[in-house]
Amino acid sequence: MGKLGLTATEIGWKIHASAEVVNLLLLEKGLTYGVPGCYGITESGKIFGVERSALKNNSFGTFEWNNWDESVIAELGATPEKIADMTDALKAARAAKRLAGRAEAEDAFVAFMAEKVSHVSDGGSKGSLTAGQKTVIVVVAGVAVIVGGVLIYQGVKRYKRKKAEQVERDEDTAL
């Protein structure tokens, strides 16, 4: 085994992937176990890597990480297509999580506003909403959903533009 100095980030630089994708590849190959932010090395992974730790003088305690031999890169079988698929899957999962969080927040807001409107319209007692109050709540929720959708759309457009610019820069660099 050569130098055990590569982190997941450094491996990612070599294979053009994020550290998150590298960690998923290591996990998929059975070389690590755990969850993001807390990966350990399996027995089969010890052929390629070691766990490191250091005491930091910043009151946060011990900092741990894994170092890998460069030979682990061949073991990962990280083709450009596989890296792209994993990257896309991670992005989709993050987007779904954001959308679920927004939907949950919107539902909580609508329920809160319904309670407020109900409380005010009944002079402080709980009761049902009038048709006008329900319309206002639906319109507010609809506007919130539309604004959220526009922001997501703009973010996706910006991401695609940046990705295309990066590919163009990479092609120029390769020439």
C-alpha positions in Angstrom: 0.0 0.0 0.0 1.3 3.5 -0.9 0.7 6.7 0.9 -2.4 6.8 3.0 -3.1 10.4 2.6 -6.1 10.9 0.4 -9.4 12.1 1.9 -12.7 11.6 0.1 -12.5 15.2 -1.1 -9.1 14.6 -2.6 -10.2 11.3 -4.3 -13.1 13.4 -5.6 -10.7 15.9 -7.2 -9.0 13.0 -9.0 -12.2 11.4 -10.3 -14.2 14.6 -10.8 -16.8 13.9 -8.2 -17.9 15.4 -4.9 -16.7 14.0 -1.6 -20.4 13.0 -1.0 -20.3 10.8 -4.2 -17.0 9.3 -3.2 -18.3 8.4 0.3 -21.4 6.8 -1.4 -19.1 4.8 -3.7 -17.0 3.7 -0.7 -20.2 2.7 1.1 -21.5 0.9 -1.9 -18.3 -1.1 -2.3 -18.5 -2.1 1.4 -15.3 -0.3 2.3 -17.1 2.0 4.8 -20.1 1.9 7.0 -22.1 4.6 8.7 -23.9 7.8 7.7 -22.9 11.1 6.2 -20.5 12.9 8.6 -19.7 9.7 10.5 -18.2 7.0 8.3 -16.0 4.2 9.7 -13.8 1.8 7.7 -14.9 -1.9 7.4 -12.5 -4.8 7.7 -12.3 -5.0 3.9 -11.8 -1.3 3.7 -8.7 -1.5 5.9 -6.8 -2.8 2.9 -7.1 0.6 1.4 -7.5 3.0 4.2 -7.2 4.0 7.9 -9.2 6.0 10.3 -7.5 9.1 11.7 -8.3 11.5 14.5 -6.9 14.6 16.0 -7.6 16.7 19.1 -8.5 20.2 18.0 -7.7 23.2 20.3 -11.0 24.9 19.4 -13.2 23.3 22.2 -15.0 21.1 19.6 -13.1 18.0 20.8 -11.8 15.3 18.5 -12.0 15.5 14.8 -12.1 12.2 12.9 -11.6 11.4 9.2 -10.5 8.6 6.9 -7.4 8.5 4.7 -7.2 6.3 1.7 -4.5 4.9 -0.5 -4.7 6.0 -4.1 -5.3 2.4 -5.2 -8.8 2.6 -3.8 -9.8 4.7 -6.8 -9.6 1.7 -9.1 -11.6 -0.4 -6.6 -14.5 2.2 -6.7 -15.2 1.6 -10.4 -16.3 5.2 -10.7 -17.1 5.7 -14.4 -18.2 9.2 -15.5 -21.7 7.9 -16.1 -21.9 6.4 -12.6 -20.6 9.6 -11.0 -23.2 11.6 -13.0 -26.0 9.3 -12.0 -25.1 9.4 -8.3 -24.7 13.2 -8.5 -28.1 13.5 -10.1 -29.7 11.2 -7.5 -28.2 13.2 -4.7 -29.5 16.5 -6.2 -32.9 15.0 -6.7 -33.0 13.8 -3.1 -32.0 17.2 -1.8 -34.6 18.9 -4.0 -37.3 16.5 -2.8 -36.3 17.2 0.8 -36.5 20.9 0.3 -39.9 20.6 -1.4 -41.2 18.4 1.4 -40.0 21.0 3.9 -41.7 23.8 2.0 -44.9 21.8 1.8 -44.8 21.1 5.5 -44.1 24.8 6.2 -47.0 25.9 3.9 -49.4 23.4 5.5 -48.4 24.7 9.0 -48.8 28.3 7.8 -52.3 27.6 6.3 -53.4 25.9 9.5 -52.0 28.7 11.6 -53.7 31.3 9.4 -57.0 29.4 9.5 -56.8 29.3 13.3 -56.1 33.0 13.4 -58.9 33.9 11.0 -61.3 31.6 12.9 -60.3 33.0 16.2 -60.8 36.6 15.0 -64.0 36.1 13.1 -65.7 34.4 16.0 -64.7 37.1 18.5 -62.2 34.8 20.0 -64.1 31.5 20.0 -63.3 28.7 17.7 -65.6 28.1 14.7 -65.7 27.4 11.0 -64.3 29.6 8.3 -66.5 31.7 6.0 -66.2 31.2 2.2 -64.3 34.5 1.9 -61.8 33.5 4.6 -61.2 30.1 3.0 -60.6 31.9 -0.4 -58.0 34.2 1.1 -56.2 31.2 2.7 -56.2 29.3 -0.6 -55.0 32.3 -2.5 -52.2 32.9 -0.1 -51.1 29.3 -0.1 -51.3 29.2 -4.0 -49.1 32.3 -4.2 -46.6 30.7 -1.9 -46.5 27.5 -4.0 -46.1 29.5 -7.2 -43.3 31.7 -5.8 -41.6 28.6 -4.5 -41.9 26.9 -7.9 -40.5 29.9 -9.7 -37.6 30.1 -7.3 -36.8 26.4 -7.9 -37.1 26.8 -11.6 -34.7 29.8 -11.6 -32.3 27.8 -9.4 -32.4 24.8 -11.8 -31.7 27.2 -14.8 -28.8 28.8 -13.0 -27.4 25.4 -12.0 -27.6 24.1 -15.6 -26.0 27.3 -16.9 -23.1 27.0 -14.4 -22.7 23.3 -15.3 -22.5 24.1 -19.0 -20.0 26.8 -18.3 -17.9 24.4 -16.3 -18.0 21.8 -19.0 -17.0 24.4 -21.5 -14.1 25.5 -19.3 -13.0 21.8 -18.8 -13.1 21.3 -22.6 -11.0 24.4 -23.2 -8.5 23.3 -20.5 -8.3 19.8 -22.1 -7.4 21.3 -25.4 
